[in-house]
């Protein structure tokens, strides 16, 4: 029983590591490719026998080029940020000779896990999970990803999960929000509202940056200045009108995406608050939305393209059996536009 | 030679039609499925023999469910309209048990044709081409699609190409623009600028609606009031500032997408023209951009979701061997917001 369990856990990664060759080479051996020297072939086959390794479909397909397909999971490709990310990822994968299978999972945990299973069944070479929604707040709910990563590498865009075959590229949301609070305080703001949409990994990093910055600047953190709002722009505006009507006062809004920030801009107009004189607003993603509104929106550019290029570059190294970083955090950039004052 | 050519042209569709059974049934026969009655099986096999038909991979896979994959080609999934369309299509396909392979082809003809070839090689069950960019202005450049459709059904979203196995779902751009001109004239506009991005099938329909409406209302068509502008919002604004600086005057702008229309709104601000009093603006797609700007943008809702739902429903009928419409034109809806006056 114990023997069987140990055998079960062996993957193509273990063979590649033990034999000191790339995964592609192991795969070529399994596919009886003439490109591998007889000496290497014999060594790999011997290690495979020693380990009792049974190649899965993934390993068999890689060398022959019969699949060369990467699965992309995202909640909804109609989301502006996710659409951009999928566009960059698909481009990079194609340039590396890989096809993209896209599956929009929605936000429900069961659906996400089912979609991952479906990707495994499709025998893709790897799965890229796009967006921080994939990280849930209990280990149990993240287990399906850890399980999947035993057989195929998982790449995460803007999410972080620990695992031997999980590779994460994230924007530095913590520092971005820490610095944005500093910018707002420097420009004269006193009471900064943190406006977020839903509790995700990314959101928690942003909020931590917000609270730490306040604390480091000697400001008291006021929990009532953290507001959740969901839905479309009109709903966000209405939520803020109600919140303001309840007597809450603030002269800065730090929003966790651009749509929230534009909802805030609509609220400002409704409440006859001048922007940025009476109310400063900062969004996030530096999406096309940020240049549609009037005044144009100051926003945090989280460098979606760089993250995606890096994700695919990391994946190519992983598939080639090279070492790769499990967690790469990429710097963001604050884009100053009309909804914030120049620093005083 | 002639005999061979005739044989070559036979497809699973021909067998299905001659035998009076669905494509799925022909496929089941080819896969030796027990679900087909012996009588049907014998008839189908006889027709196959008579025709000298050789089943392709597509036909062999369909019955066994080994592929159930649809290829989606779009120029760039980061484009707002295309992202929405891909999101709806993927959802509908998934609900019908089909996976989506996404390939972003860009706008170059060679690349599009190469991507189509790659999809055929992937042995997808059908290809959906999203966006009117796929229709070029010479039959030679469209031939690769006609060729591909011999073996797999092609579905077009917002493009039209004639072919036995090509099924097109389009928004009624002609009527939308015809009516929009009427709305602008009724609200007191005299000189309406038609602002477009690039020459596509959709654009030609829109422009025809524009010119016909002017003509039917007794207005002289002035070619100088048709302006092309490309690039990002800031570029569109600059193009209009230059055009205006050359002495061109207009009190209405009918744009072929929302981004152009918001560029026009930025121009209006730069030229100190009040919107909608001195300049009315109408966009197209009714995208999220239309509610970001101030005033909010009047826009033509081209019912992307309905088109996509209809496209997948049509495809399911086609794959099931049922009759389906080769060209379905779906009505649009004019959404009145702050950039146009109420009709006088």
Interface residues (C-beta under 8 A of the other chain):
Chain A: X69 X72 X76 X77 X78 X80 X83 X84 X86 X87 X88 X90 X91 X94 X99 X100 X101 X102 X103 X104 X118 X122 X233 X234 X259 X262 X269 X288 X289 X291 X292 X293 X294
Chain B: X69 X72 X76 X77 X78 X80 X83 X84 X86 X87 X88 X90 X91 X94 X99 X100 X101 X102 X103 X104 X118 X122 X233 X234 X259 X262 X269 X288 X289 X291 X292 X293 X294
